[in-house]
Amino acid sequence: MHFLPQDIDDYTVAHSQQEPELLQQLRRETFQKVLQPRMLSGPYQGRVLSMLSKVIHPGVILEIGTYTGYSALCLAEGLASGGVLHTIDINEELEDLQRRYFDRSPFGESIIQHLGSALDVIPMIDGNFDLVFIDADKPNYPQYFDLIVDRLNPGGIILSDNVLWSGKVVEPVKDDDVSTRALLHYNTLLATDERLETVLLPIRDGLTISRKKQNPA
């Protein structure tokens, strides 16, 4: 969802870096062959993810929600030398497509795919994280936060996608709307946890940047 007027949005995109050719190919194939292609991080948000990763220069990235691998490739652009990106998805039908594009990129050997529920997989991954990108099933966002916050290195970053949820976070919530209720709870967690510094950006469907303090209170 775009929250800016269309002409301003178009200008913003036109004056930002364009996506690499490999990602253009992946985006086209996703729209041609995969259900719900709107789940893909688009060219503009992909360049935002790439830029943030390059600024952070993480040694270890955790991505929760791979989909077709577009955002993983964007995040991998900022990996430190010898770094690794763990990406988790529950859809085994997309695993071969992801790997094909990962291996066509310069980052294939650095990207480790995990198949299964992130709630089960995350505890099985050793070590801490410098950058975590959460873009998966919304009802489990608070649980993902609980699993990763203590494993985030000081100065580490959590990027959280879809936190504005097409504007539903500021509308009356229907009784059966589990996703919106979970996001409202999650957004409050990020904004109030004293271990974090958080800024919510109205980029596309909302992207939150949360930084773990060097010396948490």
HUMOBEL-V999456 format. One record per run of one state. SS is the DSSP state (~ for helix, > for strand, _ for the rest). FROM is the first residue (numbers start at 1). TO is the last residue. If there is no record, write none. Layout:
SS;FROM;TO, SS;FROM;TO
This chain:
_;1;5, ~;6;14, _;15;20, ~;21;33, _;34;36, ~;37;39, _;40;42, ~;43;56, _;57;59, >;60;64, _;65;69, ~;70;76, _;77;83, >;84;89, _;90;91, ~;92;104, _;105;107, ~;108;110, >;111;115, _;116;117, ~;118;124, _;125;128, >;129;134, _;135;137, ~;138;151, >;152;161, _;162;164, ~;165;170, _;171;177, ~;178;192, _;193;195, >;196;201, _;202;206, >;207;212, _;213;217
